[in-house]
Amino acid sequence: MADAPVELPGRLAILPFRNKVLLPGAIVRIRCTNPSSVKLVEQELWQREDKGLIGVLPVRDSEPAGVGSILSSGVGGDSGEGGSKSPGGSGGESTKQDAKNGKEPIHWHSCGVAARALHLSRGVEKPSGRVTYIVVLEGLCRFSVQELNARGSYHVARVSRLDMTKTELEQAEQDPDLIALSRQFKATAMELISVLEQKQKTVGRTKLLLETVPVYRLADIFVASFEISFEEQLSMLDSVDLKVRLSKATELVDRHLQSILVAEKITQKVEGQLSKSQKEFLLRQQMRAIKDELGDNDDDEDDVAALERKMQNAGMPTNIWKHAQRELRRLRKMQPQQPGYSSSRAYLELLGDLPWQKVSEERELDLRAAKESLDRDHYGLTKVKQRIIEYLAVRKLKPDARGPVLCFVGPPGVGKTSLASSIAKALNRKFIRISLGGVKDEADIRGHRRTYIGSMPGRLIDGLKRVSVSNPVMLLDEIDKTGSDVRGDPASALLEVLDPEQNKTFNDHYLNVPFDLSKVVFVATANRLQPIPPALLDRIEVIELPGYTPEEKLKIAMEHLLPRVLEQHGLSSAYLQIPEAVVKLIIERYTREAGVRNLERNLAALARAAAVKVAELDSTLRLGKELQPITTTLLDSRLADGGEVEMEVIPMGQDISNSYENPSPMVVDEAMLEKVLGPPRFDDREAADRVASPGVSVGLVWTSFGGEVQFVEATAMVGKGDLHLTGQLGDVIKESAQLALTWVRARAADLNLSPNSDINLLESRDIHIHFPAGAVPKDGPSAGVTLVTSLVSLFSNRKVRADTAMTGEMTLRGLVLPVGGVKDKVLAAHRYGIKRVILPERNFKDLAEIPAPILSGIEILLVKRIEEVLGHAFENGFPLRLQSSL
């Protein structure tokens, strides 16, 4: 049965379709770029809610003399990007209008197709003001142009319908000749579909069209899908008579079928002769031709030319620019499908992205402002900040000075990374952090050679590419945690990077050309100095950052940590208050660290608990003053009845905590502290409890996390005189234990441990020395005096004073040698509540670094020999037998 005909208005806006034809039933995608078509689309389609219909009228570029009619205009037709794609000319008639002087004439066809818009999209407006519209149109019915007039910059035509009416179609369907033509057309079309079914997966839709769409519509739809000439499509458009249309359509379908069959025979013959690369080349050439035909490449730049311009603007040195030009010529000769094309292009992109000459503009250094900024961002660290100010002062007097590489060494959480960021802020330079923790491959520093698959530049070059300047402040974080294996030693690769005489010609293996790193300000951080190779240590200036005192932690918590924690949790002092006394309890009972990270975590736990309390007040949302709170049941019933509910809308930018009713702030006390953080983890009685029996002494050690208190336990048992050591100990500390036992055995008589020197202390018994916290590796010589004290306590059956800790290396003759990390060790003793600390006398100079409040609360005992240590370690001293002089 015939479908309902489309009702046409008396006039239609006309869209010219250059060298192409839209047939009824076909769908075409038209790219509108010229001003007249753009104006038509904007006024007739884009700005109207009811899109209505427009007319699509074929036009040609040139018209033979005496054929067709001319309408002068300043614009031409638009090109299609889908549907009918038939180049050619028109031989139809058109309405004549006077040509405008100096304008290119348009040759209109007298017959067109009414269409409706299925989809409409607007492209981005270009700097020139040019706008592009993409219109997807569906052809509906044919019409003839009775009169063509200009409406502004586009045209409007008075049209009359050419297709048959519904009654005429029903009568024509009874014509035997038309029925025979229809059967012949369907048979030919079905044969075509059967051939295409072997190649395409979408022919099932075509079969459905063949069974459901009227045959006169099928003729237009099938022909519109073929690539035929413009004249043939115009002839199909002019075929108003159904018999003539079906005859032409059957002929075109059959011709298309024969061309496919012939093409298949040819393809089968040559298919085996084409290699894979030839196929790819042909396909890419066809794809390029298709894109050109569709107009997708109208405004696209040549990628290689754009890359060359980018490299020209990069400011490369002359020798590197010559190298880049050679690589660029090599790239031009390659096809995109060749294996080395992508890697070569990526290499050239890197050359163009690197900041060869681009630098950050440094403002004049204001040392007073820099000092205020350091004081504002970091509490304490007086010597460290003074050294940074000295460094900045030299940079101010001599901007191109090759200053030392500063290396901040200290436990975690003391502000090493933030100090490096402050240097960048003071210099007005970009800041980049490169983490070297766990790096074991030299290629992470120098890059991979381009001969490897997946090669890439080193982290230094990649970081400079990201910041896009050649003079940033670059932080080499955790340089003490680099490793080495068969792939190389990253620490050795850093020698070239940190040497001012060498880094101006740094050679990255991937880059393969020298790059100047002399403008980069390098800053390094580490937790320990021991793992850093001596050659690398020689190239850096070490600035030690010891741990904070409890007083400093309290100041940092109140001035920096607490405001930051409240802000991060959406709270304010109006909802949570943590008094200084409570913060002090957290420091003493819940954290024993050199830095403040655990302190911040505990404050965050309190803030989360307060946030839960505030969030639980969601049932008391503050409504308008004149409104009453609405219960959930009432709200549900009102909404179910279609009633209106008034509620206050909280803006997204407003702090959500301000939207809750909170009559009084939550003040943290000791009870809440234990409820949130649990029972105290540390107390002042720990040392007293641990040394309650003989054989236990208290030592002080230094770790990568700062100073720590280390207990040493010794016990005796029946055995053969062996020494057992446990606690995951290193070789040095094992030797210290053996040395301590030897000294005690040699001085047993003098220490009143045996009646005379002929008695063996180890006869029929073994000694076991244990260092608690067995999961933590321990090593170093500073536990020598602690081991001697523990053994003497064991053999004499006397307890060591619980308020006394000690550190120092001993010799076989009983001398006490100086050790390192004195400040951190004293701070650790202060954290544990220890009142007396025994130190080597030669460490007296290190006491100047310890804050006065700490020294005033601890008694420092300086010793030269082990005998003095024993005299201070035991209550009422330790009795020694005087040796007779010879």
Secondary structure, DSSP 4 states (H G I P E B T S, - for coil): -PPPPPPPPSEEEEEEEET----TT-EEEEEE-SHHHHHHHIIIIIT-SS---EEEEEEES---TTSS--EE-S--PBEESSS--------------PPPTTS-EEEE-SEEEEEEEEEEEEPPPPTT----EEEEEEEEEEEEEEEEEEETTEEEEEEEE-SPPHHHHHHHTT-HHHHHHHHHHHHHHHHHHHHHHTT-S-HHHHHHHHHHS-HHHHHHHHHHTS---HHHHHHHHH--SHHHHHHHHHHHHHHHHHHHHHHHHHHHHHGGG--HHHHHHHHHHHHHHHHHHHTTTSSPPPHHHHHHHHHHTTT--HHHHHHHHHHHHHHHTS-TTSTTHHHHHHHHHHHHHS-SS--PPPPPP-HHHHHHHHHHH--S-HHHHHHHHHHHHHHHH-TT----EEEEE--TTSSHHHHHHHHHHHHT--EEEEE-TT---THHHH---TTSTT----HHHHHHHHHT-SS-EEEEETGGG---BTTB-HHHHHHHHH-TTTGGGEE-TTT-SEE--TTSEEEEEES-STTS-HHHHTTEEEEE--PPPHHHHHHHIIIIIHHHHHHHTT--TTTEE--HHHHHHHHHHT---SSSHHHHHHHHHHHHHHHHHHHGGGGGB---TTPPP--HHHHHHHHHTT-----PPPPTTS-GGGGB--SSPEEP-HHHHHHHH-S-S--TTHHHHHTSSTTEEEEEEEETTEEEEEEEEEEEEESSS-EEEESSB-HHHHHHHHHHHHHHHHTTTTTTSSSSTTS-TTTTEEEEEE-S-TTS-B--STTHHHHHHHHHHHHHT-PBPTTEEE--EE-TTSBEE--S-HHHHHHHHHHTT--EEEEEGGGGGGGGGS-HHHHHHSEEEEESBHHHHHHHHBTT----PPPPP-
